[in-house]
Amino acid sequence: MEQFQRCMDPCWIEPLKKNRTGYTNVTIKQVFDHLRATASKLSTKEKTAIKDAIKSEWNRSNDIATFFKAMEDAQWKAEKWGVETSTQEMVNHAAAQMEDSGIFENNFLMDWEDKAEHEQTWNALKDYFTKEYRKIQRFSKTKK
């Protein structure tokens, strides 16, 4: 708690030390939860930026795992801040990015699309495309 207090202006800490405020025996996590709930509300622009991060384009110079991780990080942030989004949105966006990449053969993409909806989960998508991406990488390295 001392490190937390050193980061704050004393004028904000002193009132919390009084018994009547109810913050004399709280953890740092409880303080942050309180601040998040009462003092930090995202603007529409900030919410839009979080949603946009989930729907970012795959920079092909980055590995596919980096793209998936960035989407997961953005999803986590959205959940943390109460920004409405869904895993299905992530699946749909990532599948569209895979198609737009031009890396994967049409038959491979169609096999994904033909899967039953309950099989098109986030983890299934990551596994499906990552395995094929690794094969393509290995093949392209042997051709050079």
Phi and psi in degrees as a GROMACS rama.xvg file:
@    title "Ramachandran Plot"
@    xaxis  label "Phi"
@    yaxis  label "Psi"
@TYPE xy
-62.7426  -42.0001  GLU-2
-61.6818  -40.4311  GLN-3
-61.2513  -45.0549  PHE-4
-65.709  -34.6136  GLN-5
-66.9289  -24.4001  ARG-6
-81.0535  -12.8613  CYS-7
-109.712  151.367  MET-8
-67.5185  134.785  ASP-9
-55.0434  -28.2945  PRO-10
-64.3568  -21.2452  CYS-11
-90.8277  -26.6193  TRP-12
-82.3776  -42.7241  ILE-13
-53.8001  -47.0821  GLU-14
-62.0567  -26.8565  PRO-15
-73.5897  -18.2735  LEU-16
-79.6521  -12.9394  LYS-17
-80.567  137.638  LYS-18
-56.7434  -34.8481  ASN-19
-67.9549  -19.0091  ARG-20
-81.0647  -19.7288  THR-21
82.2103  14.2326  GLY-22
-114.185  20.1191  TYR-23
-77.5534  -25.8492  THR-24
-126.744  51.9667  ASN-25
-115.807  156.679  VAL-26
-86.3814  166.66  THR-27
-61.6701  -40.0739  ILE-28
-60.0345  -42.306  LYS-29
-63.5678  -37.6942  GLN-30
-63.8739  -46.7403  VAL-31
-64.5535  -39.5161  PHE-32
-60.3198  -41.5873  ASP-33
-64.0296  -46.0076  HIS-34
-63.278  -40.991  LEU-35
-62.9422  -39.2262  ARG-36
-76.3939  -30.8259  ALA-37
-110.89  -34.9969  THR-38
-106.278  -15.5036  ALA-39
-121.92  104.275  SER-40
-118.165  133.066  LYS-41
-77.3208  144.27  LEU-42
-79.2303  166.55  SER-43
-58.99  -39.1337  THR-44
-63.2481  -41.514  LYS-45
-66.8167  -40.544  GLU-46
-62.7992  -41.809  LYS-47
-63.2988  -40.3639  THR-48
-62.6057  -38.3781  ALA-49
-66.3781  -45.0726  ILE-50
-64.1489  -38.953  LYS-51
-63.5345  -34.787  ASP-52
-64.2158  -35.4007  ALA-53
-67.2625  -33.2189  ILE-54
-102.866  29.6322  LYS-55
-72.3269  159.112  SER-56
-79.8058  151.568  GLU-57
-80.9727  114.485  TRP-58
-77.5234  107.67  ASN-59
-63.4918  -13.274  ARG-60
-76.7023  -12.4354  SER-61
-98.0957  151.064  ASN-62
-63.869  153.503  ASP-63
-60.4402  -35.9968  ILE-64
-63.9502  -34.6818  ALA-65
-65.3416  -41.2801  THR-66
-62.1975  -48.0111  PHE-67
-62.9969  -40.4915  PHE-68
-64.5572  -40.566  LYS-69
-63.1165  -39.0001  ALA-70
-65.8888  -41.3628  MET-71
-64.5807  -40.7488  GLU-72
-62.4174  -42.318  ASP-73
-66.4912  -38.3726  ALA-74
-63.3185  -43.5187  GLN-75
-59.9752  -45.0108  TRP-76
-62.5622  -40.8081  LYS-77
-61.833  -45.8842  ALA-78
-62.5349  -42.4837  GLU-79
-61.4781  -36.6624  LYS-80
-99.0573  4.54788  TRP-81
73.7216  25.795  GLY-82
-85.3235  124.698  VAL-83
-67.636  125.848  GLU-84
-162.411  172.417  THR-85
-141.131  158.961  SER-86
-64.3852  -34.2984  THR-87
-62.5443  -36.648  GLN-88
-60.5231  -41.3563  GLU-89
-63.2636  -45.2017  MET-90
-59.7395  -48.104  VAL-91
-62.6954  -44.0746  ASN-92
-65.7317  -45.5739  HIS-93
-63.1025  -41.5821  ALA-94
-61.6732  -40.7446  ALA-95
-64.4649  -38.9632  ALA-96
-65.5434  -37.4694  GLN-97
-63.2945  -42.2164  MET-98
-66.0913  -44.8953  GLU-99
-66.5749  -21.0261  ASP-100
-65.5915  -27.3013  SER-101
74.8883  5.51909  GLY-102
-82.9417  -36.0476  ILE-103
-97.1863  143.673  PHE-104
-67.5035  150.119  GLU-105
-58.0608  -41.1611  ASN-106
-60.4259  -39.5993  ASN-107
-64.3552  -44.6245  PHE-108
-63.9382  -41.1286  LEU-109
-66.3323  -34.9064  MET-110
-61.8133  -38.4596  ASP-111
-63.8117  -47.6834  TRP-112
-62.8948  -30.4628  GLU-113
-78.5916  -11.2318  ASP-114
-63.7716  150.572  LYS-115
-62.1729  148.492  ALA-116
-56.7558  -38.3993  GLU-117
-70.011  -13.8291  HIS-118
-90.8069  -12.8793  GLU-119
-90.2278  64.82  GLN-120
-91.8391  170.111  THR-121
-61.1326  -49.3708  TRP-122
-64.9427  -38.4224  ASN-123
-63.5035  -41.7308  ALA-124
-61.7838  -47.3342  LEU-125
-59.4238  -46.718  LYS-126
-62.9192  -47.7588  ASP-127
-58.8811  -51.1463  TYR-128
-78.5127  -32.8153  PHE-129
-64.9921  -43.5507  THR-130
-60.5553  -44.9701  LYS-131
-68.2254  -39.2496  GLU-132
-60.1761  -42.6922  TYR-133
-63.9965  -39.9458  ARG-134
-61.9467  -45.1131  LYS-135
-62.8917  -41.5477  ILE-136
-61.2374  -45.8282  GLN-137
-61.9011  -43.7534  ARG-138
-64.9569  -42.9609  PHE-139
-68.3625  -29.3103  SER-140
-71.3592  -33.887  LYS-141
-75.0833  -22.299  THR-142
-77.8494  -20.6474  LYS-143
